[in-house]
Amino acid sequence: MAEPSPRRRTSLAETFLPAYNALHGTSYSNPPEAEVKGGAADFRWPAPSRTGPALEVQLIVGALDPLGDRIHPRYVARASAAIQAWCDARGLRGLGIALRFSRDGQRRVSHEAVSAFVTERLAEGVRNLPPVGCTVSLDRTSTSEDSPYPRVRLSRHGEDTPAFVLASPGSAYIPVTVPRLREATERKQVDWLRGQTTDLVLLVDFDVDGYHREDIVELRAEAASTPALFREIWGISLWYPNERSDRLWP
C-alpha cells in the first residue's frame, strides 16, 4: 500500500480520533507521533496519562475492483424495479423507459415520491405515444442536475416485446463497500498477521467514494462474519461533505 500523503494522513487522524475518543470516553489528542519506518503501527497516539496505553493503528486501503465492486446505488435499483413492475402490470410493449437520476438530489425525497413522479408522467406518455422510432421527454419542466426527481424519457421502438426500464445515476456507478472491507481485512489478517492476534486497531480507508451511513449495517455484519485478529476494526470515509469514521467490529 502506498503511504498516504501528509495532507491525507492529517485528514485521516482528524476524522478517526474524535470518533474513537467519543466511543471510548478517552482523550487522545492529535497530532499522532511521527511514523516509524518499518514499525507495526501507521498511527500512534501516546497515552493521555502516564499509566494508560498508547493507541496504535494499522492503516489499510479498501481496494476497489474496477468492475466487480461497482453497482447501481440502491435507490436507483429500487426505483428501476418499481417502474418495471408498473410497466409489466399494465402489459406495456414496444417501449423503452430511461430514468436518469441525480445521485445527491434523489436522497432528499422518498422512494414513494419518486415512483409517483415517474408513473404519473409515464401514464401521460402512454396516453399520447410518440411515433415509432421517436423518443420524447416526459419532464414537464427542465430537471436540473441537483433535482430530487429523475429525468424521464419514453422511446417507442415498435418491437413486440415487453417494455423495459433503464435507470442510471447522474454520476455513474458507485463502489460496493462490503467486498472492499472483506478484501482489506483478509489481506492484513492472512498476509500480515498470519493468524496471530494483535492489540492494534485496523483502520480501513474507503478512499474511492467512501461509504455512507446506510452501508454501516452491512459492513458490521461482514466484519463479524469471520474471527477478527485485531483488537478493533474501524472504517473511515473522507468523501466530502460526509466525512466519518465508524467502529465496524466489535
SVG drawing of the C-alpha trace seen along z (x, -y; Angstrom):
<svg xmlns="http://www.w3.org/2000/svg" viewBox="-54 -24 66 42">
<polyline fill="none" stroke="black" stroke-width="0.4" points="0.0,0.0 1.3,-3.4 1.9,-5.7 -0.8,-8.4 0.4,-12.0 1.0,-14.2 -2.2,-16.0 -4.3,-12.8 -2.6,-11.4 -3.7,-14.5 -7.2,-14.2 -7.4,-10.5 -6.2,-11.3 -8.5,-14.3 -11.5,-12.2 -10.7,-8.9 -9.5,-10.1 -12.6,-12.2 -14.8,-9.2 -12.6,-6.8 -12.5,-9.2 -16.3,-9.7 -16.9,-6.0 -14.4,-5.0 -14.6,-8.1 -10.8,-8.6 -8.9,-11.8 -6.1,-11.0 -5.1,-14.1 -3.8,-15.0 -1.3,-15.1 -0.1,-11.5 3.6,-10.7 5.8,-10.7 5.5,-7.3 8.4,-5.0 9.5,-3.4 9.1,0.4 7.1,0.2 3.9,2.1 1.7,-1.0 0.9,-3.5 -0.5,-5.9 0.5,-6.1 -1.0,-8.4 0.7,-8.5 -1.4,-7.8 -3.2,-10.8 -1.8,-9.8 1.5,-8.1 -0.3,-4.9 -2.6,-4.4 -1.8,-2.6 -0.9,-4.2 -3.3,-4.0 -1.8,-2.2 -3.5,-1.9 -2.7,0.1 -4.0,-1.5 -5.1,0.3 -6.9,-1.0 -10.1,0.9 -9.0,1.8 -11.5,1.3 -12.1,3.8 -12.5,1.6 -15.6,3.5 -16.7,6.2 -17.2,3.8 -19.4,1.3 -23.2,1.4 -26.1,-0.9 -26.8,-2.9 -29.6,-1.2 -32.1,-3.9 -31.6,-3.6 -32.0,0.2 -35.1,-0.1 -36.8,-2.7 -35.9,-0.8 -37.6,2.4 -40.7,0.5 -41.2,-1.2 -40.5,2.1 -43.2,3.8 -45.6,0.9 -45.0,1.5 -45.3,5.2 -48.6,5.0 -50.1,2.9 -48.7,5.2 -46.9,2.4 -45.0,3.4 -42.7,1.8 -41.5,-0.8 -38.2,-1.8 -38.1,-4.0 -35.0,-5.8 -34.6,-7.3 -31.6,-9.4 -31.2,-10.3 -29.2,-13.0 -27.5,-10.9 -27.3,-13.7 -30.6,-15.2 -32.5,-12.0 -31.7,-11.3 -33.9,-14.2 -37.2,-12.6 -38.8,-9.2 -38.9,-6.2 -42.7,-6.5 -42.5,-10.2 -40.1,-9.2 -42.3,-6.3 -45.4,-8.6 -43.5,-11.2 -42.4,-8.8 -45.6,-6.7 -47.7,-9.9 -45.5,-11.0 -45.4,-7.6 -49.2,-7.3 -49.4,-10.6 -46.9,-9.4 -48.6,-6.1 -51.9,-8.0 -50.0,-10.1 -47.4,-7.7 -44.7,-9.2 -44.4,-7.8 -42.4,-4.6 -38.6,-5.3 -39.1,-8.5 -38.2,-9.5 -39.9,-12.1 -39.1,-13.8 -41.8,-13.5 -40.4,-16.2 -43.0,-18.9 -40.2,-21.4 -36.5,-21.3 -35.0,-18.9 -31.7,-20.3 -28.7,-18.2 -29.5,-18.5 -33.2,-17.9 -34.6,-15.2 -36.5,-13.6 -35.2,-11.8 -35.3,-12.8 -37.9,-10.6 -37.6,-9.7 -40.0,-7.4 -38.9,-5.7 -41.2,-3.8 -39.2,-1.2 -42.2,0.7 -40.9,4.2 -43.5,6.7 -41.5,7.1 -42.3,6.1 -41.4,2.6 -38.1,2.2 -36.6,-0.3 -33.1,-1.5 -32.1,-3.6 -28.8,-5.3 -27.5,-7.7 -26.3,-11.1 -22.7,-10.3 -22.3,-6.8 -21.8,-3.9 -20.6,-3.7 -18.4,-1.1 -19.9,1.7 -18.4,1.4 -18.6,5.0 -16.2,6.6 -13.7,3.9 -13.8,4.5 -13.6,8.2 -10.5,8.0 -8.7,5.4 -9.3,7.4 -8.2,10.7 -5.1,9.1 -4.0,7.9 -5.0,10.9 -3.7,13.6 -0.7,11.9 0.5,9.7 -0.7,11.1 -0.5,14.7 -3.2,15.9 -1.8,14.1 -3.8,11.7 -2.7,8.2 -3.7,5.2 -3.5,2.9 -6.7,1.3 -7.3,1.8 -8.4,-1.3 -9.8,-0.6 -9.7,-3.7 -12.5,-3.6 -10.7,-6.0 -12.9,-5.8 -16.3,-7.4 -16.2,-6.4 -19.1,-4.8 -22.4,-6.1 -24.5,-5.8 -26.8,-3.2 -23.8,-0.9 -22.8,-0.5 -25.2,2.3 -23.8,4.5 -20.2,3.5 -20.6,4.5 -22.2,7.8 -19.3,8.5 -16.7,7.6 -18.4,10.0 -18.6,12.9 -15.1,14.1 -12.8,14.1 -11.1,10.8 -7.5,10.8 -7.3,7.0 -8.5,5.5 -11.0,3.4 -11.8,2.8 -12.8,-0.7 -13.8,-2.2 -13.1,-5.7 -14.5,-7.8 -13.1,-11.1 -15.7,-11.6 -16.7,-15.3 -19.0,-16.5 -19.9,-13.4 -16.5,-12.5 -16.9,-9.9 -15.3,-7.1 -17.2,-4.2 -16.2,-1.1 -17.2,1.9 -16.1,4.6 -16.8,5.5"/>
</svg>
